[in-house]
Amino acid sequence: MHATQPAPGKRDPEGRRRAILDAAAELIVENGPAAITHRAIAARAGVSLGSTTQYFASIDELREQALQRIADDIDRNLAEMEATIPDLLGDVEHAMVPLRDFLRDRRAVDGELALIASGTVDARMRALARRWNDRLAAMLAPHIGRARAAAITVYLDGATVHAALHDEPLSLDDLAAAVRALLAMPDASAPRSAIPRPGTGPTTASPAPATTPTDTERPLP
């Protein structure tokens, strides 16, 4: 999330507009999409109240563009995750590190939840609210199959809510264990290579080898 900078002067209209958007995005993350007002945004941005209506036709337009800015920030986290996706079938813990770091970033988590909240009450914002989930599923599917990709993204949505409601997010071990289990689920759309390598998926105990009773163990006639 962008930190609010000192208000630009009147000769920097683009800078003032950017400062207003940054302030609106911060307030949305802190208080929710429905809580922002022109007055609160102007105070946070350090600009006159009239500036907020000069650059944006309505509070709804300002809210939507601020949510877009939040989504753009989250997209940068997604780009970091994309680089580790090939590791899912070989080193799940390494693949989960960017996600673990995202869940530790309280502002990023609150920003994602602000997007989800906006999408639940405003149909116009649903595509934006689903963008992280949809893009991650699209990146995962060619490597592990559509069903597994959908299951993992739904689980990660839950992990994000968990992070918002708890003092500590799920650990790297917890995330990796859950993703391993989901990678082991059947998926007819998965490529043949998308089979977790030994040691990366759930393990089951091998049956004990059959034994022949010794002379001392055989029952007496």
JOWOZI-V468408 format. One record per pair of residues at least 24 apart in sequence whose C-alpha atoms are under 10 Angstrom apart, sorted by the first residue. I is the first residue (numbers start at 0). GAP is how many residues later the second one is. If there is no record, write none. Layout:
# JOWOZI-V468408
{{I/GAP} {I/GAP}}
This chain:
# JOWOZI-V468408
{{0/24} {0/25} {0/28} {0/68} {0/69} {0/70} {0/71} {0/72} {0/73} {0/106} {0/107} {0/110} {1/24} {1/67} {1/68} {1/71} {3/40} {3/41} {3/42} {4/39} {4/40} {4/41} {5/38} {5/39} {5/40} {5/41} {6/35} {6/37} {6/38} {6/39} {6/40} {6/41} {7/37} {7/38} {7/39} {8/38} {9/37} {12/38} {12/42} {13/41} {15/29} {15/30} {15/31} {15/35} {15/36} {15/39} {16/28} {16/30} {16/34} {16/35} {16/37} {16/38} {16/39} {17/27} {17/37} {17/48} {18/25} {18/26} {18/27} {18/28} {19/24} {19/25} {19/26} {19/27} {19/31} {19/32} {19/35} {19/36} {19/42} {19/46} {20/24} {20/31} {20/34} {20/35} {20/41} {20/42} {20/43} {20/44} {20/45} {20/46} {20/47} {20/48} {20/49} {21/43} {21/44} {21/47} {21/48} {22/43} {23/28} {23/35} {23/38} {23/39} {23/40} {23/41} {23/42} {23/43} {23/45} {23/46} {24/37} {24/38} {24/39} {24/40} {24/41} {24/42} {24/43} {24/44} {24/45} {24/86} {24/89} {25/40} {25/41} {25/44} {25/81} {25/85} {26/39} {27/35} {27/38} {27/39} {27/42} {27/82} {27/83} {27/86} {27/87} {28/37} {28/38} {28/41} {28/77} {28/78} {28/79} {28/80} {28/81} {28/82} {28/83} {28/84} {28/85} {28/86} {29/77} {29/80} {29/81} {29/84} {30/79} {30/83} {31/78} {31/79} {31/81} {31/82} {31/83} {31/85} {31/86} {32/27} {32/30} {32/31} {32/33} {32/34} {32/78} {32/80} {32/81} {32/82} {32/84} {32/85} {33/26} {33/29} {33/80} {33/83} {33/84} {34/28} {35/24} {35/26} {35/27} {36/25} {36/26} {37/24} {62/55} {63/51} {63/54} {63/60} {63/61} {63/64} {66/44} {66/45} {66/47} {66/48} {66/51} {66/58} {66/61} {66/62} {67/47} {67/57} {67/60} {67/61} {68/42} {69/37} {69/38} {69/40} {69/41} {69/42} {69/44} {69/45} {69/58} {70/37} {70/40} {70/41} {70/43} {70/44} {70/57} {70/58} {70/59} {70/60} {70/61} {71/56} {71/60} {72/35} {72/38} {72/39} {73/28} {73/34} {73/35} {73/37} {73/38} {73/57} {73/58} {74/56} {74/57} {74/60} {74/61} {76/24} {76/25} {76/31} {76/55} {77/24} {77/54} {77/55} {77/57} {77/58} {77/61} {78/57} {80/55} {80/58} {81/53} {81/54} {81/57} {81/58} {84/51} {84/54} {84/55} {84/58} {84/59} {85/54} {85/57} {85/58} {86/56} {87/52} {87/55} {87/56} {87/88} {87/91} {87/92} {87/95} {87/106} {87/108} {87/109} {87/112} {88/54} {88/55} {88/91} {88/94} {88/104} {88/105} {88/106} {88/107} {88/108} {88/109} {88/110} {88/111} {88/112} {89/105} {89/106} {89/107} {89/108} {89/109} {89/110} {89/111} {90/85} {90/105} {90/106} {90/108} {90/109} {91/80} {91/81} {91/83} {91/84} {91/85} {91/87} {91/88} {91/104} {91/108} {91/109} {92/79} {92/80} {92/81} {92/82} {92/83} {92/84} {92/86} {92/87} {92/107} {93/78} {93/82} {94/77} {94/81} {95/75} {95/76} {95/77} {95/79} {95/80} {95/83} {96/74} {96/75} {96/78} {96/79} {97/74} {98/57} {98/60} {98/61} {98/73} {98/76} {99/59} {99/60} {99/69} {99/70} {99/71} {99/72} {99/73} {99/75} {99/76} {100/68} {100/71} {101/58} {101/61} {101/67} {102/53} {102/56} {102/57} {102/58} {102/59} {102/60} {102/61} {102/65} {102/66} {102/67} {102/68} {103/56} {103/59} {103/60} {103/63} {103/64} {103/65} {103/66} {103/67} {104/58} {104/59} {104/64} {105/54} {105/57} {105/58} {105/61} {105/63} {106/57} {107/52} {108/50} {108/51} {108/52} {108/53} {108/54} {108/55} {109/50} {109/51} {109/53} {109/54} {111/45} {111/48} {111/49} {111/52} {112/44} {112/47} {112/48} {112/51} {115/41} {131/25} {132/24} {140/48} {140/49} {140/50} {141/47} {141/48} {141/49} {141/52} {142/47} {142/48} {142/49} {142/50} {142/51} {142/52} {143/39} {143/40} {143/43} {143/45} {143/46} {143/47} {143/48} {143/49} {143/50} {143/51} {143/52} {144/38} {144/41} {144/42} {144/43} {144/44} {144/45} {144/46} {144/47} {144/49} {145/41} {145/42} {145/43} {145/44} {146/35} {146/36} {146/38} {146/39} {146/40} {146/41} {146/42} {146/43} {147/31} {147/33} {147/34} {147/35} {147/36} {147/37} {147/38} {147/39} {147/40} {147/41} {147/42} {148/33} {148/34} {148/38} {148/41} {149/32} {150/28} {150/31} {150/32} {150/34} {151/26} {151/27} {151/28} {151/29} {151/30} {151/31} {152/26} {154/24} {154/27} {175/24} {175/25} {176/24} {176/25} {177/24}}
